[in-house]
Amino acid sequence: MENDPIQSSLLSQSEVCASFGSRFYAGMLRRAAADPGAARGLFAPWRGEPVERLMAAAAPLRFLGALHELALAGEDPVLSAAFRPALDAEAAWAAALGAIAPRRERLAAFMAHEPQTNEVRRSACLLPGFLTVAAATRLPLRCLEVGASAGLNQLWDRFHYRYDGEAWRWGDPAAALELSADWRGAAPPPHVRLAVAARAGCDRKPLDLARPDQRRRLKAYIWPDQAERLARFDAAADLALAAGVRVEAADAADWALVHAAPREGVATVLYHSIFWQYLDGATQAALAAAMSRHGAAATAAAPLAWLAMEPRTGTSFPIELTLTLWPGGETRHLASVHAHGAWVDWRGQGAAALSPLPPRP
């Protein structure tokens, strides 16, 4: 199986999981790579694709998510037991081998849709971007999220944030959810008065947290040996349910064309996180064209911002936080960030200090 793309992608994802602190998933993927034939049928949609395409599509993570979802569902007691506290990779892989053949259709159906992680701590990376927009425009924010999944990050302004322990904080200390992250680099953006005038989101296949199967699908993409992330997901999901968060089923480019036009008296902010890589080239181009069209109509009284937390190219790490602000349309690199929101490496204090980047493709 030398140079086999499926095997190589499993090994590459194993290294990523290990670097992100998941020994359990790293070990499972190493075992899967040693026996790639066991799951080969589940990777049929990517047969013949190079390892770069497998990684861009997050095929190994889809595979792990499918197994975790089955374990959470309790339909395979042996697999469920292997994904509980002991979390032994060898035992879990043995359980997975017993589950794959009888549950192949279910697992394949899960893997057919791109990952929907909705990691709520990514809001700790997005917050400095929102503060930068508020400081630059001095207007309330109209926040529009594409690729919103279940909408957990739509409530970013209702969380309490703590960076580097007590280095700096933002939000209500009595909030139902606190997010913490390491802060690196320059001083944070100014603590300006910030108000969210409106919020909305879309996703090609939004998840309804009120449905146990859909909530389970979302939770399945959280790595089972990272208890803090699991607890944070449960708290954020409960908060979103209580707040009545809704996500519209729509294509991101079509939705942005209709909804992201600038409006007088508010700063319209289109934002997304770990979403761009799952779009095909045509949709990426259409979304960029919609934003460029709306940006041409932006004024100081009706500004438009595009805030993105994405890999700069392909699946590269770290992830970058970029901001394009109209009028003007200059794209700036605000920070490098951890994909799960564990740290922010800030590059400048406020919009004026940020280095410009080439325009988006």
C-alpha positions, -999 to 999 in steps of 0.1 A, spaced: 0 0 0 30 23 -4 20 58 -15 -17 48 -13 -36 81 -10 -62 68 15 -35 54 38 -14 86 35 -44 107 44 -51 86 75 -15 90 86 -15 127 79 -47 132 99 -32 111 127 -3 136 129 -27 165 130 -48 149 157 -17 143 177 -6 179 174 -40 190 186 -37 168 217 -59 139 207 -39 107 213 -70 86 210 -78 97 174 -41 97 165 -39 61 176 -71 50 158 -60 66 126 -26 49 127 -44 15 132 -67 24 103 -37 32 81 -21 -1 89 -53 -18 77 -67 5 50 -87 -22 33 -110 -24 63 -126 10 56 -117 14 19 -154 11 8 -163 41 29 -137 62 10 -153 53 -24 -163 89 -32 -126 99 -32 -113 68 -50 -84 79 -73 -81 113 -57 -47 125 -45 -40 128 -8 -44 165 -10 -80 162 -21 -87 136 6 -74 161 32 -91 191 17 -124 172 19 -116 161 55 -123 125 45 -104 110 75 -123 133 99 -156 123 82 -147 86 89 -139 93 126 -171 114 129 -192 86 114 -178 61 140 -183 86 168 -219 93 158 -226 56 157 -211 52 192 -231 81 205 -263 66 191 -258 35 212 -268 11 183 -235 -8 186 -229 -14 223 -193 -26 218 -184 5 198 -202 28 223 -182 12 252 -149 18 233 -157 55 229 -163 60 266 -139 70 294 -111 44 289 -106 55 253 -81 29 243 -73 33 205 -65 -4 200 -98 -15 216 -117 12 197 -102 2 163 -111 -35 171 -147 -24 178 -148 -3 147 -137 -33 126 -168 -51 140 -191 -22 132 -180 -12 97 -195 -41 77 -230 -43 93 -233 -5 94 -216 4 61 -246 22 46 -252 43 77 -215 53 80 -213 61 43 -243 83 45 -227 103 74 -195 107 54 -214 119 23 -218 154 37 -189 177 46 -180 181 83 -201 205 104 -180 211 134 -195 244 147 -167 246 173 -179 274 196 -145 285 208 -138 298 173 -158 328 185 -127 336 207 -108 341 174 -136 360 156 -142 384 185 -111 406 179 -122 408 143 -157 421 153 -140 445 177 -118 458 148 -149 464 126 -167 482 154 -137 504 161 -133 513 124 -170 520 118 -184 531 151 -217 515 141 -238 486 154 -230 453 137 -254 434 115 -239 399 116 -244 373 88 -228 339 91 -224 316 61 -217 279 67 -234 284 101 -242 248 108 -265 249 139 -257 286 145 -237 282 178 -213 310 168 -242 334 161 -244 342 198 -207 352 201 -216 386 217 -234 367 246 -204 348 258 -177 359 283 -141 358 270 -110 354 290 -76 356 272 -44 346 289 -61 341 322 -66 377 334 -47 395 306 -79 408 291 -116 400 292 -146 409 272 -183 403 278 -206 397 307 -188 377 335 -222 362 344 -227 348 308 -238 312 306 -207 303 286 -171 315 291 -145 310 264 -108 311 271 -78 313 248 -42 321 248 -33 356 235 -1 361 216 15 390 196 4 426 197 -19 443 222 -56 435 216 -79 458 196 -96 486 216 -126 478 238 -151 499 219 -188 500 225 -202 471 205 -238 463 197 -253 436 175 -282 451 156 -292 419 139 -280 383 134 -287 356 108 -271 326 92 -273 301 65 -260 267 57 -264 243 28 -276 217 53 -284 233 86 -287 212 118 -316 215 141 -305 211 177 -340 202 188 -336 170 169 -315 144 188 -301 128 157 -289 162 143 -275 174 176 -257 140 178 -242 145 143 -228 178 153 -214 165 186 -198 135 167 -172 158 151 -158 167 186 -130 145 195 -141 121 223 -109 124 244 -113 162 247 -139 165 275 -136 203 277 -147 207 241 -176 182 246 -188 201 277 -185 235 259 -206 221 230 -234 210 253 -235 244 270 -235 263 237 -261 240 222 -284 245 252 -279 283 250 -287 283 212 -319 263 218 -330 286 246 -323 317 224 -342 302 195 -313 305 170 -323 296 135 -302 289 104 -317 292 69 -311 264 44 -294 281 15 -264 283 -8 -239 307 7 -233 327 -25 -270 330 -33 -278 339 3 -250 365 5 -262 381 -28 -297 386 -13 -288 394 23 -253 410 25 -260 443 7 -249 472 30 -275 491 50 -275 526 63 -267 529 100 -251 495 105 -219 478 97 -229 446 78 -204 418 86 -204 385 66 -183 360 85 -174 323 85 -150 299 101 -134 267 86 -159 267 58 -142 280 26 -123 247 19 -156 228 16 -169 250 -13 -163 242 -49 -145 267 -70 -176 280 -87 -193 287 -53 -161 304 -40 -160 326 -70 -197 334 -68 -195 344 -31 -165 366 -38 -183 382 -67 -214 389 -45 -192 405 -18 -173 426 -44 -206 438 -59 -220 447 -24 -187 463 -15 -189 487 -44 -221 500 -29 -207 505 6 -202 539 21 -190 552 54 -226 553 67 -233 518 53 -200 499 55 -195 462 46 -170 437 62 -160 402 53 -144 384 83 -130 350 76 -113 324 98 -98 300 73 -67 282 60 -49 307 37 -43 280 11 -56 245 10 -54 228 44 -24 247 57 -20 255 93 -22 277 112 -56 292 103 -57 329 94 -82 355 105 -86 380 76 -108 411 72 -119 429 41 -136 462 48 -155 484 24 -154 512 13 -119 506 2 -120 468 -1 -85 461 13 -80 426 28 -59 425 60 -44 396 79 -55 402 115 -42 371 132 -30 335 129 -53 313 151 -57 278 164 -83 258 144 -103 250 176 -98 285 191 -72 276 217 -50 306 208 -48 339 189 -16 353 175 -26 389 169 -8 410 143 -18 445 150 -36 470 173 -67 482 155 -74 484 118 -48 511 110 -19 489 122 -27 459 101 -7 448 71 -26 446 38 -28 413 19 -35 406 -17 -72 406 -27 -92 374 -22 -94 351 -52 
